[in-house]
């Protein structure tokens, strides 16, 4: 790539030397429009079109001598080509690369420098891609890549709504396409992350759901086996929740579950603690390297936080305020032991807490066999 740039610079120096030998004052009289491009390419977005790119509007009549185009290329290194016009109608496009190739051939300057562009065009004529300005950049790249391999570097002609023609450099088009691809990749990554979150987050309470619990609990269970650690599960249930819904309505019931979830999550302070909504009004907590006696302190902290909220529950048979029942189970698991056995123990303890009148906890602990 560097060598090509040096090559073009050497050619342009040679062209300038030849151009300086002429004293033609008509160099400043270019037919139709002078070089005209948008100053800054606006921010590229997924829906960006060709009109959002830097476009060049440089037109010369096909009878114009080639030296006019060469001087323009020398003065404007970014100019990708020149539009050839005849009676204000588009005839074709002379790209910068093809003009430099012809001029660099033996006797190229002598043959074409002071001759009309129509003669040079006879040696460089190819079918150029013409696209509307509202073509999406992604679509324009697809169209450009369908061209024969010898035309892939050629600029593209852009037609606006007023049927005026401009030029877009293929390199700029590909850079814009690369930016769009990066934007799309970032959005896809964010969407996938969001989708992943939706599959493991309970939409009502904002804490983990049963799927999240199963994933992390399985990890902690195997870690407890390997490290010979205790692992504790706490199941808790909102007391008389159906009566709460019947009394206050389902919207209030949803608000109640959100507050309870937030409260439990805040009171389980370690990074390794897993809190999830297990179903309905039931929540589950997994505590790695925590014995049953230590879990009692956590349950008492949750009970204290809930009592301070003083959420009214006039339909409750145990308290004028909302309460929870807890089942606590702890185990030091061994190889080949099923993790569901611990959850079953916690479920049995929760059942006992309800049977004893609710608004309390029951603890069970199974020793290693």
C-alpha positions as CSV (number, residue, x, y, z in Angstrom):
1,X,0.0,0.0,0.0
2,X,2.8,2.4,0.9
3,X,4.6,1.6,-2.4
4,X,1.5,2.5,-4.4
5,X,1.2,5.9,-2.6
6,X,4.9,6.7,-3.5
7,X,4.2,5.6,-7.0
8,X,1.3,7.9,-7.4
9,X,3.3,10.8,-5.9
10,X,6.1,10.2,-8.4
11,X,3.6,10.2,-11.2
12,X,2.0,13.4,-10.0
13,X,5.3,15.1,-9.7
14,X,6.0,14.1,-13.3
15,X,2.6,15.4,-14.4
16,X,3.2,18.7,-12.6
17,X,6.5,19.1,-14.4
18,X,4.7,18.6,-17.7
19,X,1.8,20.8,-16.8
20,X,4.2,23.6,-15.7
21,X,5.7,23.7,-19.2
22,X,2.3,24.9,-20.5
23,X,1.1,28.4,-20.1
24,X,-2.5,27.8,-20.8
25,X,-4.5,30.2,-18.7
26,X,-7.7,28.2,-19.3
27,X,-6.8,25.8,-16.5
28,X,-9.0,27.8,-14.3
29,X,-12.0,27.4,-16.6
30,X,-13.4,24.0,-15.8
31,X,-16.7,23.1,-17.5
32,X,-19.8,22.4,-15.4
33,X,-19.0,22.1,-11.7
34,X,-15.6,22.4,-10.0
35,X,-14.6,19.8,-7.4
36,X,-17.3,19.9,-4.8
37,X,-17.5,17.5,-1.9
38,X,-19.3,17.5,1.5
39,X,-16.9,18.7,4.1
40,X,-17.5,16.1,6.9
41,X,-19.0,12.6,6.8
42,X,-21.9,12.6,9.3
43,X,-22.0,10.0,12.0
44,X,-22.6,6.6,10.5
45,X,-25.6,4.6,11.7
46,X,-27.1,1.3,10.7
47,X,-29.6,2.9,8.3
48,X,-27.0,5.3,6.7
49,X,-27.2,5.7,2.9
50,X,-24.8,6.8,0.2
51,X,-25.9,10.4,0.7
52,X,-24.4,10.3,4.2
53,X,-20.9,9.8,2.8
54,X,-18.5,12.3,1.4
55,X,-19.4,12.7,-2.2
56,X,-17.4,14.3,-5.0
57,X,-19.1,16.2,-7.8
58,X,-16.4,16.9,-10.4
59,X,-17.6,17.0,-14.0
60,X,-15.7,17.7,-17.2
61,X,-17.0,17.8,-20.8
62,X,-15.6,14.8,-22.7
63,X,-14.0,17.2,-25.2
64,X,-11.8,18.8,-22.4
65,X,-8.1,18.1,-22.6
66,X,-6.8,15.5,-20.2
67,X,-4.4,18.0,-18.5
68,X,-7.4,19.6,-16.8
69,X,-8.2,16.3,-15.0
70,X,-4.6,15.7,-14.2
71,X,-4.2,19.1,-12.6
72,X,-7.3,18.5,-10.5
73,X,-6.0,15.2,-9.3
74,X,-2.7,16.8,-8.4
75,X,-4.4,19.5,-6.4
76,X,-6.9,17.2,-4.8
77,X,-5.3,13.9,-3.7
78,X,-8.6,12.5,-2.4
79,X,-10.5,13.0,-5.7
80,X,-11.4,9.4,-6.8
81,X,-12.3,10.3,-10.4
82,X,-14.0,12.6,-12.9
83,X,-17.5,12.4,-14.4
84,X,-17.4,12.8,-18.2
85,X,-20.3,14.8,-19.6
86,X,-21.6,15.4,-23.1
87,X,-24.3,18.0,-23.6
88,X,-24.9,17.8,-19.9
89,X,-25.5,14.1,-20.0
90,X,-23.4,11.5,-18.2
91,X,-21.2,9.6,-20.5
92,X,-19.0,7.7,-18.1
93,X,-16.4,7.9,-15.3
94,X,-12.7,8.1,-15.5
95,X,-11.2,6.9,-12.2
96,X,-8.0,8.3,-10.8
97,X,-6.4,4.9,-10.8
98,X,-7.1,4.2,-14.5
99,X,-5.9,7.7,-15.6
100,X,-2.7,7.3,-13.7
101,X,-2.1,3.8,-15.2
102,X,-2.6,5.1,-18.8
103,X,-0.4,8.2,-18.2
104,X,2.4,6.0,-16.7
105,X,2.6,3.9,-19.8
106,X,5.4,4.6,-22.3
107,X,4.5,7.8,-24.2
108,X,1.3,8.1,-22.1
109,X,1.9,11.8,-21.4
110,X,2.7,12.6,-25.0
111,X,-0.3,10.7,-26.2
112,X,-3.0,12.0,-23.9
113,X,-1.9,15.1,-22.0
114,X,-3.2,17.6,-24.5
115,X,-5.8,15.5,-26.1
116,X,-9.5,15.4,-25.2
117,X,-10.7,13.1,-22.5
118,X,-12.8,11.2,-25.0
119,X,-9.6,9.6,-26.4
120,X,-8.3,8.6,-23.0
121,X,-11.8,7.2,-22.2
122,X,-11.6,4.9,-25.1
123,X,-8.7,3.1,-23.5
124,X,-10.1,3.1,-19.9
125,X,-13.9,2.6,-20.5
126,X,-15.6,0.1,-18.2
127,X,-19.1,-0.4,-17.0
128,X,-19.5,1.6,-13.8
129,X,-21.9,1.0,-11.0
130,X,-24.6,3.7,-10.7
131,X,-26.7,3.7,-7.5
132,X,-29.4,6.1,-6.1
133,X,-28.2,8.2,-3.2
134,X,-30.8,6.7,-0.9
135,X,-29.2,3.2,-1.3
136,X,-28.2,1.8,2.1
137,X,-24.4,1.6,2.6
138,X,-24.7,-2.1,3.3
139,X,-26.6,-2.7,0.1
140,X,-24.1,-0.6,-1.9
141,X,-21.2,-2.7,-0.6
142,X,-23.0,-5.9,-1.7
143,X,-23.6,-4.4,-5.1
144,X,-20.0,-3.3,-5.5
145,X,-18.7,-6.7,-4.5
146,X,-20.7,-8.4,-7.2
147,X,-18.6,-6.6,-9.8
148,X,-15.7,-8.4,-11.7
149,X,-12.5,-8.5,-9.7
150,X,-10.8,-5.9,-12.0
151,X,-13.5,-3.3,-11.1
152,X,-13.6,-3.8,-7.3
153,X,-11.4,-0.7,-6.8
154,X,-13.4,1.5,-9.1
155,X,-15.4,4.3,-7.5
156,X,-19.2,4.3,-7.6
157,X,-21.4,6.8,-9.3
158,X,-24.2,8.2,-7.1
159,X,-27.4,9.7,-8.6
160,X,-29.4,12.1,-6.4
161,X,-33.1,12.9,-6.5
162,X,-32.5,15.7,-9.0
163,X,-30.6,13.4,-11.3
164,X,-27.3,15.0,-10.6
165,X,-24.3,12.7,-10.4
166,X,-21.5,12.4,-7.8
167,X,-18.7,10.0,-7.0
168,X,-18.0,8.0,-3.9
169,X,-14.6,6.5,-3.2
170,X,-14.8,2.7,-2.7
171,X,-12.4,2.9,0.2
172,X,-14.6,5.3,2.0
173,X,-17.6,3.1,1.4
174,X,-15.8,0.1,2.8
175,X,-14.7,2.1,5.9
176,X,-18.3,3.2,6.5
177,X,-19.5,-0.4,6.0
178,X,-16.9,-1.5,8.6
179,X,-18.2,1.0,11.1
180,X,-21.8,-0.2,10.5
181,X,-20.7,-3.8,11.0
182,X,-19.1,-2.8,14.3
183,X,-22.3,-1.0,15.3
184,X,-24.4,-4.1,14.4
185,X,-22.0,-6.4,16.2
186,X,-22.2,-4.2,19.4
187,X,-26.0,-4.1,19.2
188,X,-26.1,-7.9,18.7
189,X,-23.9,-8.4,21.7
190,X,-26.1,-6.2,23.8
191,X,-29.2,-8.0,22.5
192,X,-27.7,-11.4,23.3
193,X,-26.7,-10.2,26.7
194,X,-30.2,-8.8,27.3
195,X,-31.8,-12.0,26.1
196,X,-29.5,-14.0,28.4
197,X,-30.6,-11.8,31.3
198,X,-34.2,-12.3,30.4
199,X,-33.8,-16.1,30.6
200,X,-32.4,-16.0,34.2
201,X,-34.0,-12.9,35.7
202,X,-37.5,-13.0,37.2
203,X,-39.3,-10.2,35.3
204,X,-41.6,-9.3,38.3
205,X,-39.1,-9.0,41.1
206,X,-35.8,-8.3,39.2
207,X,-33.9,-11.0,41.1
208,X,-32.8,-14.4,39.7
209,X,-35.3,-17.0,38.6
210,X,-35.3,-20.7,39.1
211,X,-33.1,-21.3,36.1
212,X,-30.4,-19.0,37.5
213,X,-30.6,-20.7,40.9
214,X,-30.2,-24.2,39.3
215,X,-27.2,-23.0,37.4
216,X,-25.3,-21.5,40.3
217,X,-26.5,-24.0,42.9
218,X,-25.1,-26.9,40.8
219,X,-21.8,-25.1,40.6
220,X,-21.7,-24.5,44.4
221,X,-22.8,-28.0,45.2
222,X,-19.8,-29.5,43.3
223,X,-17.5,-27.0,44.9
224,X,-18.8,-28.0,48.4
225,X,-18.1,-31.6,47.6
226,X,-14.6,-30.9,46.4
227,X,-13.7,-28.5,49.3
228,X,-15.6,-30.6,51.9
229,X,-17.7,-27.5,52.8
230,X,-21.2,-27.1,54.2
231,X,-23.9,-25.7,52.0
232,X,-27.2,-24.4,53.2
233,X,-30.5,-23.8,51.4
234,X,-33.3,-21.6,52.8
235,X,-36.8,-21.8,51.4
236,X,-39.2,-19.1,52.4
237,X,-42.9,-18.5,51.6
238,X,-45.1,-15.4,52.1
239,X,-47.7,-16.3,54.7
240,X,-51.3,-16.4,53.5
241,X,-50.4,-14.8,50.2
242,X,-53.6,-15.9,48.4
243,X,-55.6,-14.0,51.1
244,X,-53.3,-11.0,50.6
245,X,-54.2,-11.0,46.9
246,X,-57.9,-11.4,47.5
247,X,-57.8,-8.5,50.0
248,X,-55.6,-6.0,48.3
249,X,-55.7,-7.0,44.7
250,X,-53.1,-8.6,42.3
251,X,-51.3,-5.3,41.7
252,X,-50.7,-4.9,45.4
253,X,-49.6,-8.6,45.5
254,X,-47.0,-8.0,42.8
255,X,-45.7,-4.9,44.7
256,X,-45.5,-7.1,47.9
257,X,-43.4,-9.7,46.1
258,X,-41.1,-7.1,44.7
259,X,-40.5,-5.6,48.2
260,X,-39.9,-9.0,49.8
261,X,-37.5,-10.0,47.0
262,X,-35.6,-6.7,47.4
263,X,-35.5,-7.2,51.2
264,X,-34.2,-10.8,51.0
265,X,-31.6,-9.8,48.4
266,X,-30.3,-7.0,50.5
267,X,-30.0,-9.1,53.6
268,X,-27.9,-11.8,51.8
269,X,-24.8,-9.7,51.6
270,X,-22.0,-12.1,50.4
271,X,-21.1,-12.2,46.7
272,X,-21.5,-16.0,46.7
273,X,-25.1,-15.9,48.2
274,X,-27.7,-16.9,45.6
275,X,-31.2,-15.4,45.9
276,X,-34.0,-16.3,43.5
277,X,-37.7,-16.4,43.1
278,X,-38.5,-20.1,43.1
279,X,-42.1,-19.9,42.1
280,X,-45.2,-17.9,43.0
281,X,-44.7,-16.4,46.5
282,X,-41.8,-18.7,47.3
283,X,-38.1,-17.6,47.4
284,X,-35.0,-19.7,47.7
285,X,-31.5,-18.9,49.1
286,X,-28.3,-20.9,48.7
287,X,-25.4,-20.2,51.1
288,X,-22.0,-21.8,50.3
289,X,-19.7,-22.6,53.3
290,X,-22.5,-21.7,55.8
291,X,-23.8,-24.1,58.5
292,X,-27.4,-24.2,59.6
293,X,-26.7,-22.2,62.8
294,X,-25.1,-19.4,60.7
295,X,-28.1,-19.4,58.4
296,X,-30.4,-18.8,61.4
297,X,-28.8,-15.3,61.8
298,X,-29.6,-14.5,58.2
299,X,-33.2,-15.6,58.6
300,X,-33.5,-13.5,61.8
301,X,-32.1,-10.5,59.9
302,X,-34.7,-11.0,57.1
303,X,-37.5,-11.2,59.7
304,X,-36.3,-8.1,61.4
305,X,-36.1,-6.1,58.1
306,X,-39.6,-7.3,57.2
307,X,-41.1,-6.4,60.6
308,X,-39.7,-2.9,60.2
309,X,-41.5,-2.5,56.8
310,X,-44.9,-3.1,58.6
311,X,-46.6,-4.2,55.4
312,X,-50.3,-4.5,56.4
313,X,-51.9,-7.9,56.0
314,X,-55.3,-7.8,57.7
315,X,-56.3,-11.2,56.3
316,X,-53.4,-13.0,58.0
317,X,-54.1,-15.3,60.8
318,X,-50.8,-14.8,62.6
319,X,-50.1,-11.1,62.4
320,X,-51.6,-7.8,61.2
321,X,-48.5,-7.4,59.1
322,X,-46.9,-9.4,56.3
323,X,-44.8,-12.4,57.5
324,X,-42.7,-15.2,56.1
325,X,-42.2,-18.8,56.9
326,X,-38.7,-20.4,56.5
327,X,-37.3,-23.9,56.0
328,X,-33.6,-24.2,56.6
329,X,-31.5,-27.2,55.6
330,X,-27.8,-27.7,55.7
331,X,-25.6,-30.5,54.5
332,X,-22.0,-31.4,53.9
333,X,-22.4,-33.2,50.6
334,X,-20.4,-36.2,49.4
335,X,-19.5,-37.5,46.0
336,X,-22.5,-39.0,44.0
337,X,-25.0,-37.3,46.3
338,X,-27.9,-35.6,44.5
339,X,-28.2,-31.9,45.0
340,X,-32.0,-32.2,45.0
341,X,-31.8,-33.9,48.4
342,X,-30.8,-30.6,50.1
343,X,-33.7,-28.8,48.5
344,X,-36.1,-31.5,49.5
345,X,-34.8,-31.2,53.1
346,X,-35.5,-27.4,53.0
347,X,-38.9,-28.0,51.5
348,X,-39.7,-30.4,54.4
349,X,-38.6,-27.9,56.9
350,X,-40.7,-25.2,55.3
351,X,-43.7,-27.5,55.5
352,X,-43.1,-28.1,59.2
353,X,-42.9,-24.3,59.8
354,X,-46.3,-23.8,58.2
355,X,-47.7,-26.7,60.1
356,X,-46.5,-25.2,63.3
357,X,-48.4,-22.0,62.6
358,X,-46.3,-20.0,60.1
359,X,-44.3,-16.8,60.8
360,X,-41.3,-18.9,62.0
361,X,-38.5,-21.1,60.8
362,X,-37.6,-24.7,61.1
363,X,-34.1,-26.0,60.7
364,X,-32.9,-29.5,59.7
365,X,-29.4,-30.7,59.3
366,X,-28.2,-33.9,57.7
367,X,-24.8,-35.1,58.7
368,X,-22.4,-36.7,56.2
369,X,-22.8,-40.4,56.0
